[in-house]
Amino acid sequence: MESFHVDRFDFWQEVVCTRILEGECTRAGKDFRANISFVQLGDARLFRVSGIDFRFERREEHIRHSGQQFLTFFLQTRGTFQLVQDGRECVVGADQFACHDSTRPFQLQSSSDYEQVILQIPRSSVIESLGPAERFTALKVGLDSPLGSVAVPFLSKVSNLLCRVSPESASNLVQTAVSLVTTALAEHLSVKSNGASWAEYSLLRRAKRFIWTNCSNPALRSDDVATGLRISLRYLQQIFKDAGETPSAYIWRCRLRRCYRDLANPMFSPLSIGAIALRNGFMDMSHFSHRFRQAYRMSPRSYRAQAQRGRLK
């Protein structure tokens, strides 16, 4: 986990607000200081941030020029934060967390002295389970919630553990944190997957995270997922069936989502379409092209050209 102290607001605006959050910061007074620690594990990022009062805003113009498709959960450990999104406003205090969505405008306002743990994950991995993000943004969960009483202390502690464990253990801890906060939100919303128990719901979340993390391996099959979760293949198939899908279909869907993401990413522009398909688990180009057209109603080449034109506007 990398850490640094900031006492220049222009540096904070450039590094944190512009590059990481992709929005605009303003400060309430002349003085400014902040500390930030962060780590990236797969497609998730975890931060611990502290400082004095400032305001952050992500507007439509930031969203138009951004490739971000994240949900950000922030747990307040000291002070308060005000979050406004989707017509809701909440003040998040110590031992409470809330969520905002990078694909729509939002505003944040800190108290004069604050500290928080921030967990940033791809929005697609959550909305499949909880539905449209508009349902749960700017809703706070705390220790008064049964699952919040588990998620809050876990998320608080895990940010201090990541630099002291192996990368594999760190990745597993972050996956557990994601599962806990999303399950706590689901409880808050009274969301259940076709009447499934909370144990089954949590297991389905773990299975989907396992598949997303490992789907670039072309040899990944349903029985590998069951083995990785230490459950039977029949039970794995049953919990996916209750959610209206099969493990195999979800594996292919994750591979496609990864290709869709990478084709639009300027970092991968030197790679051919075939290389991107290969690195995400596809071994046959015609199979990849067929599945891509079926899912997104255009060829991979057309989509990449469209994404490129969007970046140049």
N, C-alpha and C positions, 0 to 999 in steps of 0.2 A: 504494500500500500504506500503510495507516494504522498508526501505532505509538504505544504509550504505556507508561510505566513505572508499576508498582503497588507501593506499600509498605504498603498497608492490606489485611489479609486479608479484611475484610468486603466491600470493594469487589471484590476478586478473586472471592469467593464469589458475589456478586450478578451481576456482569457476565459473567464467563467460565464459572463452574461452573453457575449457575442458568439464564442466558439462552442461552449458546452450547452447552454440553455437556449441560445439563439433568440435573444430578445434584447430589451433595453432596460438598464438600471438607472435609478436616480437615488441620491442620498438625501437624508433628511437634514443633516447638519454639515459643518465643515470637517469635523473629525471623521476618520474612517479606519477601520481595521477588520481583518477577517482571517480565519485559519481554515484551510481545506485539506482534507485527506481523501484520496480516491483510489479505487481499484477497478479494473475491467476484468470480468470473468465471463468468457463466451460473449453472448449478446446482452448481458446485464452489466450495469455499472452501479457501484455503491460509493456514496460520499458521506463524510462527516464534516459538517460546516458549522462554524461559529463566528460571531461578529457583533457589530452594532447596527442600528437601524438603517434599512434601505428599502427601496421599492423596486419591484421587477414587473415588467409588462411584456407580454408576447402578443403582438397584434397581427392583423391579417397580412400585412406586408412582410413580416418575418416568416409567416407560415408559407407564403407563396414562394419564397426563395430558400426553403428548407427541405431537406430530405428526412427530417425527424418524424418518426411514427412511434413515439414512446408514451407510455404511461409512467408517471413519476409519483411514487409514494414517499411522503416525507413525514417522519416521526419527530415530534418536538420533544426534546429532552430538557430544554430550559427556555424560558420566555414564551412568547406567543407569535403566531403567524396568522395573518388574515389572508384567506384565499377566496377569490371571486371567479367563478366559471359557470357557464350554462344557466345563468339567471339565479344562481345560488351564491350565498356568501356565508362563510363559516370562519370562526376564530378558533384556531387549533392551539391548545395549551399543552403543558408538560404531560407526557405519557399519553398522548393522543396522536393519531395519524390520519392523514387525508390524502386524496389523490387528485392530480390534474392531468389533462390530456394535451399532448403537444400539437394535435391537429386542429385545435380551436383556440381562440384567444382566451387568455386568463391574466389575472393580476395577483401579485403577492406583495404583502406589506409586513415587514418584521417589526418586532418590538425593539426597544433600545438595547437589549442584551439578549442574544438568543443562541441556541445550539440545536442542531437537528441532524438526524441520519436520513439520507436520501437514497432510495432504491429506484433505479430507472430501468425499465424492461420494455421490450417490444409490445405494443398495444395489442397486436394480433393474438398473442399468447394468452391474453386475459379476456378479451371480448368474446372469444369462442365459448368461454364458460359462463361469463356474467351478462352477456348481451351488450347492447350499445353502451358506450362509455358515458353518454349523457345521463344514464341512470344513477351512476355512483360517483361522479366527480363532485368535489366540494362537499362531501359527506364525511364527517369525522367519526372515528372509531377509537375507543379508549378502554381503560381497565374495567369499566362497568359492563363491557360486553364479555360473555363467557370465552369466546375465542380471541377477542381482543386482549384479554388478560394473559393469554399465552403468546400472541404475536408481538405485543408491545415490548415485553422484556427480552424476547428472543432477538428481535431486530436491533434493539439497543446494544445487546452484548455482542452480536455477531460482527459488528463493524470493528470491534477491538480484537477479534480473534483471527481475522483473515491473514494478517501478516505473520502469524505464529504457527500456521498449519500448512500442510502441503497444498499445492494448487488443486489437486483432486478433491481434498477435503473442503477447501475453500469454495469450490464450485458446488459441492453438495450442500454446504451451509446456505449459500445464496439461493439455491433451488428450494430448500426447505423454507427460507424466509419468504420467497415468492408465494409458495403454497399456503403458508400461514396467513399472510396479509390478504390474499385473494379469497381464501375460505372465510376469514373474519368478515370481509365485505359481503360475501354471499350470505352469511348468516344475518348480517345487518339488513340486507335486502330481502331476506326470506326466499332466496333463490336455491332451488334444488334441481338436479338433473333428472327430470322425469320421475320424481319421487324417490330418487336414490338416497341411501343413507349418507351421512356426512363422511363416514369412513370410506365409502365407495367414491364419493365426490373427490375427496382428498387423494385417493389412489389414482383416479382418472387424471387429476392434475399432474401427479408425479409421473404417470406414464407418458403424458403428452410432453412434459419437459424432457424426459429421457429420450423420446423419439426426436424432438427438435435438436437436442444436443448431439445425437449420434446418427442422424439420417444421412449425413454426407458419406457415410460408409455404405457402398453399394451392396454389401453383403447383409445389411441389417434386415432381419425378418421379425415377424411377430413373436416367435419363440425366444429370440434374443432379448426382446423387451421383457417378456415374462420372466426369463432367467435373471435379468438385471434387477427386477423388482422383487424377486424371490416369491413369485406367485405362480399358479398354474396357468398354462396357455388358455385353458377353458375359462378360467375366471377373468383373465384379461379380455378375452373376446366378449364375455358377458357384459362387463362394465362399459365397453365401447358400444355394444349392441343397445344397451339401455340409453346411451346418448345418441343413438341413431347413426352409427358409423362402424367401420371395422378398423382394427389396428393397421392392417395393410394399406387401406385407403388413406389413413391419416399419415402414414410414412411417406407415401407418394405426394400427398398434399404439402407436407413440410418441405420436401425436396423442391417442389415447384415454387413455393413461397420464397425459399432461399435464392433460387435462380432469378425470380422476379425482382427481389431486392438487389442482387448483385448486378443485374443487367442495367439498373438505373444508377448504380454507384459509380461516380467518376474514378474512384480508386482502381476499379477493375476494367477501365476502358482499354488498357493495353491487351487484355485477354480476349481471345476469340469467344464466340458464343459456345462453341463446342467445349472449350476449356472450362468455361463457367458451368456448363451442364455436368461435365466430368467431375469437377471438384465438389459438386453437390449431390453426387450419388447416381447420376444417370450414365449408363454405359453405352446406350444406343441413341444416336442423334435423331433418327426418325421417330423413335418412341417418345423422346423428349419433346420434339416439335409438335407431335400429335397431341400430347397431353397439355402442352402450353396453349395451343390454339383452342382446345376444348375448354380450358379453364378461363382464359382471358380474352377470347374472341379475336385474337390477332397473333401473328407469327412472332417468335422471339426477336427476329431482326426488325420488324416494324415497331415493336414495343421499345426496343433499345434506341432506335432513331427518334421516336417520339419523346422519350425521356431526355435524350441529348438536346433536342430542340427546346424543351422546357427549361433546361439549365442555361441555355444561351439567351433566353429572353430577358 
